[in-house]
Amino acid sequence: MSFKVHTIESASEKSAEILGQVRSKLGFVPNLMGVFAESPEILQAYLALSDLVDQTTLTPLERQIALIGASVTNNCDYCVAAHTAISSMQKLPADVIQAVREDRSIGDAKLEAFRTFVQTVTDNRGFVSDEEKAAFLAAGYTNQNILEVILVVGMKTLSNYTNHLAETPLDDAFQPAKWQKAAA
């Protein structure tokens, strides 16, 4: 691993203060936050985006479908495991979360349209056809939801790419939800 996983004690003063807030909120400092602590700006950006994602009109289930779905598409084992664990804590439907983890269809047509749209946006870096956009809107979503998906994908781009570069070790708290992309 080429990046240090900072603790409150090893981080810069600015990052240490933010990590202290994370620990107060979560009860521990996830390894990703420790990696982000190398740059207090990315740490702040990720946490701010996370707060904004929570303020969107997306339901908690839709948010986790998007967070996990983008992470599956980006092949980020850390984020898939972390958000699966969070989904479990939120008591979200395990069958839906498992379908997203396995990159397979969700039984609910609206949620499947959502999962597919997130995957398309992530895969195609925002280049979505008129037909794909129309299918998303026809499923009951809005232009506001399109922009909210972009917000989630942007947030996951920060963490997924960081985890790829830093080879962030999975926290013990997320081990039960460990994930690895299935072989093709």
C-alpha positions in Angstrom: 0.0 0.0 0.0 1.4 3.3 -1.0 -0.8 5.5 1.2 -0.9 5.8 5.0 -4.1 5.1 6.8 -4.0 8.0 9.2 -5.3 8.0 12.8 -6.3 11.0 14.7 -2.9 11.0 16.2 -0.9 10.8 12.9 -3.1 13.2 10.8 -2.4 16.9 10.3 -4.2 19.2 12.7 -6.9 20.0 10.2 -7.5 16.3 9.3 -7.3 15.2 12.9 -10.2 17.5 13.9 -12.3 16.1 11.0 -11.4 12.5 11.9 -12.5 13.3 15.5 -15.9 14.3 14.2 -16.1 11.1 12.2 -15.2 9.0 15.2 -17.8 10.8 17.3 -20.5 10.2 14.7 -19.6 6.6 13.7 -17.8 5.3 16.8 -14.7 4.6 14.8 -12.6 6.1 11.9 -13.1 4.0 8.7 -9.8 3.3 6.9 -11.0 5.3 3.9 -11.3 8.4 6.1 -7.8 7.7 7.3 -6.5 7.6 3.8 -8.4 10.7 2.9 -6.8 12.4 5.9 -3.6 12.8 3.9 -5.5 15.7 2.2 -8.0 17.5 4.5 -9.6 18.9 1.4 -10.7 15.5 -0.1 -11.7 14.4 3.4 -13.9 17.5 3.7 -15.2 17.2 0.2 -16.2 13.5 0.6 -18.0 14.2 3.9 -19.8 17.2 2.5 -20.9 15.2 -0.6 -22.1 12.4 1.7 -24.2 14.9 3.7 -25.6 16.3 0.5 -26.5 12.9 -0.9 -28.5 12.3 2.3 -30.4 15.5 1.6 -31.6 14.4 -1.9 -35.1 13.3 -2.7 -33.8 9.7 -3.2 -35.0 7.2 -0.6 -32.5 5.5 1.7 -32.8 2.4 -0.5 -32.3 4.3 -3.7 -29.2 6.0 -2.2 -27.7 2.7 -1.3 -28.6 1.2 -4.7 -26.7 4.1 -6.3 -23.8 4.0 -3.9 -23.3 0.2 -4.2 -24.2 0.2 -7.9 -21.6 2.8 -8.8 -19.0 1.0 -6.7 -19.8 -2.4 -8.3 -19.5 -0.8 -11.8 -16.1 0.8 -10.7 -15.0 -2.5 -9.1 -14.4 -1.0 -5.7 -14.5 -3.8 -3.1 -14.1 -1.5 -0.2 -17.1 0.7 -1.0 -19.4 -2.2 -1.9 -18.6 -3.9 1.5 -19.0 -0.6 3.4 -22.3 0.4 1.9 -23.6 -3.2 2.2 -22.8 -3.0 5.9 -24.6 0.4 6.1 -27.6 -1.0 4.2 -27.8 -3.8 6.7 -27.7 -1.3 9.7 -30.5 0.6 7.9 -32.5 -2.6 7.7 -32.9 -2.2 3.9 -34.1 -5.2 1.9 -31.2 -7.7 1.7 -32.5 -9.3 -1.5 -32.3 -5.9 -3.3 -28.9 -5.1 -2.0 -27.6 -8.6 -2.9 -29.0 -8.1 -6.5 -27.0 -4.8 -6.8 -23.9 -6.5 -5.4 -24.2 -9.3 -8.0 -25.0 -6.8 -10.8 -28.3 -8.5 -11.6 -31.8 -7.4 -12.0 -33.9 -6.3 -9.1 -37.5 -7.7 -9.0 -39.0 -4.2 -8.7 -39.3 -2.5 -12.1 -38.8 1.0 -10.8 -35.8 0.1 -8.7 -34.3 -1.9 -11.6 -34.7 1.2 -13.8 -32.9 3.1 -11.2 -30.1 0.6 -10.8 -29.7 0.3 -14.6 -29.5 4.1 -15.0 -26.8 4.4 -12.3 -24.8 1.8 -14.0 -25.2 3.5 -17.4 -24.2 6.9 -16.0 -21.2 5.3 -14.3 -20.1 3.1 -17.2 -20.5 5.8 -19.8 -19.2 8.7 -17.7 -22.4 10.6 -18.0 -23.0 10.0 -21.7 -26.5 8.6 -21.6 -28.7 8.2 -24.7 -32.1 9.9 -25.1 -33.7 6.4 -24.9 -31.9 5.5 -21.6 -32.9 8.9 -20.1 -36.5 8.4 -21.3 -36.7 4.9 -19.8 -35.5 6.4 -16.4 -38.1 9.2 -16.6 -40.8 6.7 -17.7 -40.1 4.6 -14.6 -41.2 7.5 -12.4 -38.0 9.5 -11.9 -37.4 13.1 -12.6 -34.7 15.4 -14.0 -33.9 16.2 -10.4 -33.2 12.5 -9.8 -30.9 12.4 -12.8 -28.8 15.2 -11.2 -28.9 13.4 -7.8 -27.6 10.3 -9.5 -24.7 12.3 -10.8 -24.1 13.6 -7.3 -23.8 10.1 -6.0 -21.6 8.9 -8.9 -19.3 11.9 -8.3 -19.1 11.1 -4.6 -18.3 7.4 -5.4 -15.7 8.5 -8.0 -13.7 10.2 -5.2 -13.8 7.1 -2.9 -13.6 4.4 -5.6 -10.6 5.9 -7.3 -8.9 6.6 -3.9 -9.4 3.0 -2.8 -8.0 1.7 -6.1 -4.9 3.9 -5.8 -4.4 3.5 -2.0 -5.4 -0.2 -1.8 -7.4 0.8 1.3 -7.6 -2.2 3.7 -11.2 -3.2 4.6 -12.2 -2.4 8.1 -13.1 -5.2 10.5 -16.6 -3.7 10.8 -17.1 -4.3 7.0 -15.6 -7.7 6.8 -18.9 -9.6 7.0 -20.0 -7.8 3.8 -16.7 -8.4 2.0 -17.1 -8.3 -1.8 -15.1 -9.1 -4.8 -16.2 -8.8 -8.4 -17.3 -12.1 -9.9 -15.0 -13.5 -12.6 -16.4 -13.0 -16.1 
